[in-house]
Amino acid sequence: MTTSLSTRIFIGLFLGLILGSCIQYFLTDVPIFSHTLVDIASGIGTMFVRMIMVLVVPLVFVSIVCGVCDLEELENFGRLGGKTFGFYLINTVLAIATAVAAALIFTPGAGMSLAGSADVQITTTELPNLLDLLVNIVPSNVITAFSSGNMLQVIFLALLLGGVIKSLGDKAASAVSGFQVANAIMMKLITVVMSLAPIGVFALMLKLGATFDAGIFVSVLGYVAIILTILIAWIFVVYPMAVGLFTPVSAKEFRLKTREQIMFSLSTVSSNATIPVTMRTLTDKLGVSRSIAGFGVPLGATMNMGGASIYITIAVFFVANAFGTPITSEQLPTLIFSVFLLSVGAGGIPGGALVMIGVLIHQLGLPVEAFAIIAALDRLLDMVLTSCNVVGDAAVLTIVDATEKKVKQDQVASVVSDES
């Protein structure tokens, strides 16, 4: 019997973590293991992530153009886009509200004294302006937008081109055919690269196990436990229940069909790198239409950051409490709005949320020394928050697809009723 890809990724993840941990705790004095093997694993892992990342921008661009061209009516795009965008915003707001409530109840960091932590300098960064975020969606240079991997700009260009091609009708049939072929090529490339996923995941986790400082983890276990508990609850309870409530897919079925997505995102720690897996999960396993997946997945990897929202919120409360400067009721509205903006701008890349935490620490005038603790634990927490982000994308788009199918059914029923 052939072992499924998700099972092989799962095996690679844990074997890499176990071997890496053995190197750190038992073979640290053996250079061939602690240096040579870890360096090789780091190189292999980096090459694997780069192979995924180099395909992401063309995949996103081509899939969105095809998705718009596949729409039965161009007018449907407004409803689909507004619904997807709205659901993503609702998800982020609910995540922030949950994190704030948990932070107020459990007060992470309260009673601790972290003044002696190592000092880590944070580069001064201004809080993103909402108007600037909107203005920057429109690129000034097409090549720069693609070379920099600015996903919002790539999405904008793809939507614009797809809409124009669709509006031309039969005149642009050859263009539609060309993009469909390009999309098939990209999906085949992704399949080839994903066949290497167990090796790439093994290498990434080996490096993590060999370099992660478990001592710091134990010293702030309460803070870590709050974040992990909320993230895991959202992955395995909140999202599956929402899908089970609003779609024909049961909560249990949703959990089973997102396993590969979870394992892959745990190892790559990147929403963008997980885009191909998320697309395949939606279209091949959950039955979501390719037009909805093609449009919604890249957008979700850019702005649907429920996991990042939870992480950033709890981290800032932890820093404030640990240094005896708890968040006041006057600061709370500013914090909530700032987390919302920063979550959308987290970027879908490894360490994106950590950068945003640094921005907030600076913005709220909190001690920069705390950034050392946050940074030391970031890799572990970033793994789980990324899984939360991508499973959130799958949940939202499964719900959007179910509502769109219901709209079509109602339209067909209305036509049949009128004819009769």
N, C-alpha and C positions, 0 to 999 in steps of 0.2 A: 504494500500500500504506500502511495506517495505521500510524504509528509507535506502539509500545507505550508505556504510561505510564512503565515503568521506564527505557526508553531516553530519553524526554523529561526525566525527572528527572536522569538521568546527564548529559545535555547541559547542562541548566540548572546543575547543580553545577559542572562544569568551566568553563563560560563565565563564571559569576559569579566563580569563583576567579581566572581569568585576568584578567578586567577589573579586579577589585579589586586584584590585584597590580600591574597597569599603573598604576593610580591612585596607589598608594603609592610606586612607584619612579620614575615618569615624569611624573605630573601633580599632584604634591603641592602645587605652587605655583599651581595653577589652582583657585580657590575653588569654581567651579561643579561641579567633579568631586570634589575632596578633601573638601568639606563638604556642599554641596547634594545631590549625587547619592548620597553615602554615607548621609546622613541620611534621604533618601527610601527608599533600599534598606533601611535599618534599620527604618523605620516599616512598610514592606510586609512584611518578614520577621516582625516582631513581631505584626502583624495576622494573618498566616497561622498562626503558632504558636498564637495565642489562639483562632482559629477551631477548631483541632484540640482544644485543651485544654478549651474550653467544652463539647465533645461527649463528652469522655472519661468523666466521672463518670456521666451518664445512660446512656451506652453500656455501661459496665461493669455498672452495676446491672441494667439490663434484660436484658443478654445472660446474666448469671449466673442470674437468676430463670428465664429461658427454658431455660437449660442444665439446671438442676435439674428443671424440669417435664418436660423431654424424656427424662429417665432412665427406662428401662423399669421399674426397681424402685428405690425410695428407698434400699434397703439397699446398692445398688451405689455410692452416693455415698461411703460410708465407704471402700471399697476404692479408688475413683478418687482421692479427696482425699488419702488416705494415700500412695498411689503417687506422685502428682504432687509433693506436699510433700517426700517422701523423695528423689526424683530431683533436685529443686532443691537440697536440702541437700548431696547427694553432689557435684553439679556445683560448688557453691561451695567445698566442702572441697578438691576436687581442684585447683581454680584457685588457692587459697591455697597448697597444697602445692607446686604448680609454681612459683609466684612466689617462695616462700621458697627453694626449691632454686636457682633462677636467681640470686637475690640473693646467696646464699652462694657460688656458683661465680664469678660475674662481679664481685661487690663494686662496684656502681655508686656513683660519688662518691668512691671511695677515692683519696687523694692530692690531692684538690682542696681549695682554700681559698676558702670562700664567706663568710668573716667580714665582708667588705666589702659584702655585698649590702644592698640597701635594706631598711629595717626596715618590716615590715607587722604591725600588731597583730592578734592573734587573740583573739576573744571567748572567754573561759573557758567551756568546756562540759564537763559531766560525761559520762563514758562511760555509754552507755545500760545500764540494768539489765534483765536478761532477764525478770524478773517484771513490771517496769513495762511492757515491750513487750507482754507477754501481756495484762495488765490493760487497757491502753489500746486493745486491739482492740474492746472493748465500749464504744460511745459513750454519753455521758450525755445527748446531745441529737442528734436525727436531723438537724435543720436545720444544726447546726454541723458534723456529719460530712460533709454534702454540700457546704456552702459552703467549708469548708477543704480539700476534696479529699483527705481522709484515706482512702487507698485500702483499708487494712486494715479500717477501720470500715465503709466502703461495701460491701466484700466480705462482711463479717460480716452486715450487714443484709440483703443480697441472698440469702445462703445461708439465713438464718432465714426470710425471707418465701417463698422458693422451696420450702423444705421443708414449710412449713405449707400452701401452696397444693397441693402434690403430695399431701400426706396427706389432703386433703379429697376427693380423687377427682373424681367427676362434679359434685359440688356447686360446685366452683370452676372449672368448664369455661369460664364467661364470663371469669373472671380470666385464665386461661391464654390464651384467645383475644385478650384485650386486650393482654397482654404480647407476644404474637407479632406483633400489628399494630405495637405500639410498637417492637419490635426491627426490623421491616421498615422503619419510618420512619427509625430511627437509621442503619441501613445505607445507605439512600438519601441521607441527609444527608452521611454520610461519603464516599460516591461523588462527590457534588457538590463538597465541599471538596477532595477529593483531585484533582479535575480541575484545581485551581489549584496543585497541588504544584510543577510545574516553575517557575512564576513565583516562588513562595515560596522554593523552594530556591535559585534564582538570586539573589534578594535577600539571603538569609542568607549565602551564600558570597561575594558581592560585598563585604559589610561585613567578613567575616573576612579576605579577601585585602587589603583596604585598611588594616586596623588591626593585623594580626599582626606581632609583632617577631621577624623571622627571625634577628637577631643573637643573641638569647638561646638560640634553638633550636640554633644551631651550637656555642655555648659548652658546652652540656651534651648533645652529640649522643649520647654513649655511654649516658647515662641514658634518653634518649628512645628510642634504638634497641632497648634491652632490652625496654622496655614494648611498643613497637609490634610487635616480632618475636613476642613471646608472644601478644599479642592477635590478630595476623593469622594466626598458626598455629592458634589456637583457632577462628577464624572459618572458615578455608578448609581446614583439615586435621582437627583433632580432632573438631569437631561433625559435619562431613559423614561422616567415617569411622565415628563412633558410630551415625549414622542408617543408613549403609550396612550396618553389622554387625547391627543389631537390627531393621531394618524392610525391607520390600520396596523402599523408595526407595533408589536408588543414590547414592553420594557426589556424583557428577557432577550428577545430577538435582537433588539438594538445593541444591548451589551455584547452579545456574541459577535455581531457583525462589525463592531468597531474595535475588536481586539488587535488586529493588525495595525490599525491606525494608532492606537495607544502605544503599542510596543515601539513602533517606528519613531513616534514623536518623543518618547522617553529618551531615545538614544541620540537623535539629531538635535534635540532641544531647539527646533526651529519650525514655526508654523509655515513659513514659506517653503522649506525643504519638504514638508509633509503634504504640500498641495497635491502632488500626483497620487499619493496614497488616499487622501481624502476624496479626491474625484472618483477613484476606482471604487472606494467603499460606497459612495453614494450611488453611482450609476450601476455597478455590477452586483452589489449586495443588497442595497436598500431600495433599488428600483426608481431612484430619482431621475427625472429627465435630464438629458445632457445639456439642454439650454439653461436650465436652472443651476446645475452644478457648474457649468462653464462660467456663468456670470457670478454666482454666489460664493464659490470657494475662494477665488483670489481676493474678492472684497472682504470676506470673513477673515482671511489670513492677515489682512491689513488693518481692519478696524474692529473685529469682534474679539475683544480681549478680556473675556470674563475672568479667566484665570489670572491674568496680569493685574486686573483691577483688585482682586482679592489679595494678591501678594503685596502690591504696592501699599494698599491701605493698612494692612496689618503691620507691615514693616515700619511705616512711619509712626504708627501708634507705639510700637515697640521701642523705637529710638527715643521718642518723646518721653515715655514713661521711665525708661531705663536711666535717663539723664535727669530725672526729676523736673521735667518741663512738660507735663501732660497737655494734650490738645484741649483747648478751651472751647466753650460753646460758641464763642465769637469766631474762632478759627475753623470750626467744623464745616460751614457752608463753603468757604474758600477751598478747604481740603477736598471736599467731595467733588466740586467742579473741576479742580486741578487734576484729581485722579482720573476723572472722566476724559479730559483732554489728553492727558499723558498716556492713558491706556490705548486710546485710538492711535497715538503716535509711537507706540512701543516698537513697531517695525517688523514684527514677526521673525526676528533673528535671535540667535543665542545671546543672552545677556541684555536684550532690549529693555526689559523691565528694570534691571539693575541701574541702567543709565537714568531712567525716569525717577527712581528712588533717590538717586543723587541730586537730581534737579529739585525734588520736593524738599529734601533735607536742607538744601541751600535756601530755597524759597521761604521756608518757614523759620529760618534762623536756628535750626537745630545743630548740635555739635557734630562736626565732620568726623570726629573720632569713631563714631558709631558705624560709619560706612565700612570700616574694616571687618566688623562682625558680619554685616549684611553681605559683603562681597565674598567672605569665606564660605558662607552657606548657600550662595546663589546657585551654584551648579545643581545641587540636589533639588532645591525648590523650583528652579527654572524648568527642570525635567517634567515635574508633575503639572506645573501651571501651563506648560505648552500642551500637554495632553488634554488638559481642561479646555484650553482654547480651541483645539481642533475638533474635539468631540462636541463642543458647543456649536461649531460650524456645521457639523453633520446633523445635529439635532434641529437647529433652526431651519436648514434647507430641506430636511425631511418634512418638517411641518409646512414650510412654504409650498413644497411640491404637492402635499396632500390638499392644501387649500386651493391651489391652482386646478387640480384635477376635479375638485368639487365645483369650482366655477364653470369648468367646461361641461360637466354633467348637467348642471342647472341650465346652461345655455342650450344644450341638446334637448333637454326636457321641455324647455320653453318653445323651441322650434317645433317639436313634435305636437305640443299642445295647440299651437297656433294653426298647424296644418290640419289637425283633426277638428 
